[in-house]
Amino acid sequence: MKTPILETERLILRPISLDDAAALQKHFNDWEIIKYLSGNVPWPYPDYGTNDFLENIALPNIKKGRDIMWVLVPKDGADKGNPIGNIHYRLVSQVKDSDRGFWLGRAYHGQGLMTEAVCATQDYMFFKYGLTSFRVRNVQSNIGSHRIKEKTGASFIRLEDEPCGHIDGPTEIWEVTRENWAKIRGWD
Ligand SMILES: CC(C)(COP(=O)(O)OP(=O)(O)OC[C@H]1O[C@@H](n2cnc3c(N)ncnc32)[C@H](O)[C@@H]1OP(=O)(O)O)[C@@H](O)C(=O)NCCC(=O)NCCS
C-alpha cells in the first residue's frame, strides 16, 4: 500500500525520501534526541548518517513493506516545507509485535506537534491500513515520549529492566489498540 500524504492543523506528513536527508541531518545530529533512541544509532553522529540510514536501511525496508515512515513538514515558519522530524511504524504483523518510533528537531519540542502527528498516523494505521495493535516503548526518564503515549491512548503494560536507548534506566512498554483508539476518537 502506498504511504499517503496526511495533513494536520500545522503539519504535512509525507512519505520520507532520500531528498530529505540533508534537512533531517541538521535536526537529528543532536545528543538530546539521539540519547533517547536505539543504541544502533551511532554517537557521535556521522556527517552523512541520515543519508546512509535512508539509503541502506529505511528506504529498502519501506520498499519491502516492513516500515511506513513519514516526515513532519511545517506549513509555516522558518522550516516551512522542509522536514523537521519523522514518525515511523515497523510492521511485524497486523495483530502484534509491530511498533512505532518518532523524533522531532529540538527547536520544535513542547508545541504539541508530535501529538498531532501521532493522532493522524494512528488514524491511518488503524482505520485505513488495518493494524489492530502495536507496541511502543521509551526509557522511563523520557517524559515527553511518556506523555505523548498517555495523551494518545496507549496503555501501560510493564516496566522492563533493560534500557532501550543510549541512556540507562528501565524501559516502559505500552500497547496501543485500534479498539481503544476508536473509543477515544468516538468512532466505536
Ligand atoms: C518525544 C518528542 C518526539 C516529543 O515531541 P513534542 O512535539 O515535543 O511532543 P508534544 O509537545 O506533542 O507532547 C509532549 C508532552 O510532554 C510534555 N513534556 C515534555 N518534556 C517534559 C518534561 N521534561 N517534563 C514534563 N513534561 C514534559 C509536554 O509538556 C507535552 O505534554 P502536554 O501536552 O501535556 O503539555 C521529542 O521530545 C523528541 O524528539 N525527543 C527526542 C527523541 C525521542 O525521545 N523519541 C522518542 C523515543 S521513545
The ligand as a Tripos MOL2 file, in Angstrom:
@<TRIPOS>MOLECULE
LIG
   48    50     1     0     0
SMALL
NO_CHARGES

@<TRIPOS>ATOM
      1 C1          9.4970   12.9230   22.3060 C.3       1 LIG1
      2 C2          9.3040   14.0640   21.3320 C.3       1 LIG1
      3 C3          9.0470   13.4800   19.9290 C.3       1 LIG1
      4 C4          8.0980   14.8920   21.7740 C.3       1 LIG1
      5 O1          7.7230   15.7840   20.7340 O.3       1 LIG1
      6 P1          6.8740   17.0880   21.0650 P.3       1 LIG1
      7 O2          6.3080   17.6230   19.8020 O.co2     1 LIG1
      8 O3          7.6840   17.9770   21.9180 O.co2     1 LIG1
      9 O4          5.6930   16.4570   21.9400 O.3       1 LIG1
     10 P2          4.3150   17.1610   22.3310 P.3       1 LIG1
     11 O5          4.5590   18.6270   22.5030 O.co2     1 LIG1
     12 O6          3.2750   16.7290   21.3430 O.co2     1 LIG1
     13 O7          3.9890   16.4670   23.7140 O.3       1 LIG1
     14 C5          4.9920   16.3920   24.7290 C.3       1 LIG1
     15 C6          4.3490   16.3930   26.0790 C.3       1 LIG1
     16 O8          5.3350   16.0720   27.0420 O.3       1 LIG1
     17 C7          5.4840   17.1390   27.9400 C.3       1 LIG1
     18 N1          6.8950   17.2040   28.3090 N.ar      1 LIG1
     19 C8          7.9660   17.1600   27.5080 C.ar      1 LIG1
     20 N2          9.0920   17.2080   28.2350 N.ar      1 LIG1
     21 C9          8.7060   17.2860   29.5330 C.ar      1 LIG1
     22 C10         9.3930   17.3520   30.7670 C.ar      1 LIG1
     23 N3         10.7200   17.3380   30.8120 N.pl3     1 LIG1
     24 N4          8.6550   17.3860   31.8990 N.ar      1 LIG1
     25 C11         7.3060   17.3920   31.8590 C.ar      1 LIG1
     26 N5          6.5960   17.3190   30.7140 N.ar      1 LIG1
     27 C12         7.3000   17.2670   29.5780 C.ar      1 LIG1
     28 C13         4.9840   18.3540   27.2110 C.3       1 LIG1
     29 O9          4.5960   19.3650   28.0980 O.3       1 LIG1
     30 C14         3.8000   17.7370   26.4520 C.3       1 LIG1
     31 O10         2.7240   17.4580   27.3190 O.3       1 LIG1
     32 P3          1.4300   18.4090   27.4410 P.3       1 LIG1
     33 O11         0.8150   18.4680   26.0900 O.co2     1 LIG1
     34 O12         0.6080   17.7590   28.4660 O.co2     1 LIG1
     35 O13         1.9590   19.7510   27.8650 O.co2     1 LIG1
     36 C15        10.5430   14.9960   21.2710 C.3       1 LIG1
     37 O14        10.7870   15.4830   22.5730 O.3       1 LIG1
     38 C16        11.7810   14.2900   20.7640 C.2       1 LIG1
     39 O15        12.0090   14.2000   19.5750 O.2       1 LIG1
     40 N6         12.6130   13.7780   21.6850 N.am      1 LIG1
     41 C17        13.8470   13.1210   21.3220 C.3       1 LIG1
     42 C18        13.6260   11.7970   20.5990 C.3       1 LIG1
     43 C19        12.7040   10.8680   21.3580 C.2       1 LIG1
     44 O16        12.6540   10.9020   22.5800 O.2       1 LIG1
     45 N7         11.9850    9.9900   20.6160 N.am      1 LIG1
     46 C20        11.1220    9.0030   21.2530 C.3       1 LIG1
     47 C21        11.9130    7.8550   21.7470 C.3       1 LIG1
     48 S1         10.8930    6.7430   22.6970 S.3       1 LIG1
@<TRIPOS>BOND
     1     1     2 1
     2     2     3 1
     3     2     4 1
     4     2    36 1
     5     4     5 1
     6     5     6 1
     7     6     7 2
     8     6     8 1
     9     6     9 1
    10     9    10 1
    11    10    11 2
    12    10    12 1
    13    10    13 1
    14    13    14 1
    15    14    15 1
    16    15    16 1
    17    15    30 1
    18    16    17 1
    19    17    18 1
    20    17    28 1
    21    18    19 ar
    22    18    27 ar
    23    19    20 ar
    24    20    21 ar
    25    21    22 ar
    26    21    27 ar
    27    22    23 1
    28    22    24 ar
    29    24    25 ar
    30    25    26 ar
    31    26    27 ar
    32    28    29 1
    33    28    30 1
    34    30    31 1
    35    31    32 1
    36    32    33 2
    37    32    34 1
    38    32    35 1
    39    36    37 1
    40    36    38 1
    41    38    39 2
    42    38    40 1
    43    40    41 1
    44    41    42 1
    45    42    43 1
    46    43    44 2
    47    43    45 1
    48    45    46 1
    49    46    47 1
    50    47    48 1
@<TRIPOS>SUBSTRUCTURE
     1 LIG1         1 GROUP 0 **** ****
